[in-house]
Amino acid sequence: MKKLFIYYSLSGNGNVVADYLKDKNIDIRKVIMRDKIPKSYIGQILTGGFLAGINHKAKLSNFDNNIDDYDEIIIGSPIWNGKLSCPINTVLDKINLENRKISFILYSGSGTAPKTEKIIKNKYGDAKIIILKEPKSNKKELEKVL
């Protein structure tokens, strides 16, 4: 069974997860936003949080939406304002997840994401959801993955 991890990372948490999964022979596809989020933490919270709150879909740079060769798609996203990040909103809009096993790996400062879990369950039913609390600084969190 071929697996693909499609993820966005602003603060590096997604990159840590991607490195971990790459070591498990899972293909990796990083999502890059065309428009940049501010570098300051406050700017990131205000901009990213607002955009996620309105379910904004970010413009992506060179995103390959072909997932035909994969049986399982794993989506990685930070939690912004209780929701998936804007780049991941775009990814989910551009790929067809029908007839595939779907998992979500969410990275959250609190280690919880109840609103996001509810949104995912409503839209993707049986999708597996794993929530990691800041895996960049808490490497032990990666033990929850797969």
C-alpha positions in Angstrom: 0.0 0.0 0.0 1.5 3.3 -1.1 1.2 6.2 1.2 1.6 10.0 0.7 1.9 12.6 3.3 0.8 16.0 2.0 1.5 18.7 4.6 1.9 22.4 5.3 4.4 23.7 7.9 4.8 27.3 9.1 6.7 26.8 12.3 8.5 23.6 11.5 6.2 21.1 13.3 5.1 19.7 10.0 8.7 19.3 8.8 9.5 17.2 11.8 6.5 14.9 11.1 7.5 14.7 7.4 11.1 13.6 8.4 9.7 11.0 10.7 7.3 9.6 8.0 10.0 9.7 5.3 12.0 7.3 7.5 9.0 5.0 7.3 9.1 5.0 3.5 6.1 7.3 3.1 6.3 9.7 0.2 6.3 13.4 1.1 4.7 16.4 -0.6 5.2 19.7 1.1 2.7 22.5 0.3 4.1 26.0 -0.2 1.9 29.1 0.0 2.4 31.7 -2.8 1.6 34.6 -0.4 3.6 34.6 2.8 2.3 34.7 6.3 4.1 37.3 8.5 7.3 36.2 10.3 6.2 37.6 13.7 4.3 35.2 16.0 1.5 37.8 16.6 1.3 38.4 12.8 1.0 34.7 12.2 -1.7 34.3 14.7 -3.7 37.3 13.5 -3.3 36.6 9.8 -3.4 32.8 9.8 -6.1 32.7 12.4 -8.4 35.1 10.6 -7.9 33.4 7.2 -8.5 30.0 8.6 -11.6 31.3 10.5 -13.2 32.3 7.2 -12.1 29.0 5.6 -9.9 30.8 3.1 -8.1 28.8 0.4 -4.6 30.0 -0.1 -2.9 30.2 -3.5 -0.2 27.5 -3.7 3.1 27.4 -5.5 3.6 24.4 -7.9 1.2 22.1 -6.1 1.0 18.6 -7.7 -2.6 17.4 -7.1 -2.0 14.0 -8.7 -2.5 11.3 -6.1 -3.4 8.4 -8.5 -0.5 6.2 -7.4 -1.5 6.3 -3.7 -3.8 4.1 -1.6 -3.6 6.2 1.5 -3.4 10.0 1.8 -2.2 11.5 5.1 -2.8 15.2 5.5 -0.7 17.3 7.8 -1.8 20.7 9.1 -1.2 23.1 11.9 -4.3 24.2 13.7 -5.2 27.8 13.1 -8.1 29.3 15.1 -9.4 25.8 15.7 -9.4 24.9 12.0 -7.2 23.5 9.3 -4.6 25.9 7.8 -5.5 27.8 4.6 -3.0 25.9 2.4 -4.5 22.6 3.5 -8.0 23.9 2.7 -6.8 24.4 -0.8 -5.3 20.9 -1.0 -8.5 19.3 0.1 -10.4 21.3 -2.5 -8.0 20.2 -5.3 -7.6 16.5 -4.7 -10.1 13.7 -4.9 -10.0 11.5 -1.8 -12.8 9.1 -2.8 -11.9 5.4 -2.4 -8.8 6.1 -0.4 -7.8 5.6 3.2 -7.5 9.1 4.7 -5.6 10.2 7.8 -5.0 13.6 9.3 -2.0 14.5 11.5 -2.6 17.8 13.2 -0.1 19.8 15.1 -1.5 22.1 17.8 0.0 24.2 20.5 -2.5 22.9 23.0 -2.4 19.3 21.8 -6.1 19.4 21.2 -8.3 20.4 18.3 -12.0 19.6 19.1 -13.5 22.0 16.4 -11.1 20.6 13.7 -11.9 17.0 14.7 -15.6 17.7 14.4 -15.1 19.3 10.9 -13.0 16.4 9.7 -15.4 13.8 11.0 -18.4 15.5 9.4 -16.7 15.7 6.0 -14.4 12.6 6.0 -16.3 10.2 8.3 -13.9 7.4 9.2 -10.7 9.4 8.6 -8.1 8.7 11.3 -7.1 11.8 13.3 -3.9 12.2 15.2 -3.2 15.4 17.2 0.3 16.2 18.2 1.3 18.9 20.7 4.2 20.8 19.2 6.2 17.8 17.8 9.1 20.1 16.9 9.9 20.6 20.6 8.2 17.4 21.9 9.7 14.6 19.8 8.0 12.0 22.0 4.7 13.1 20.4 5.8 11.4 17.2 5.2 8.0 18.9 1.5 8.7 18.3 2.0 8.6 14.5 1.2 5.4 12.7 
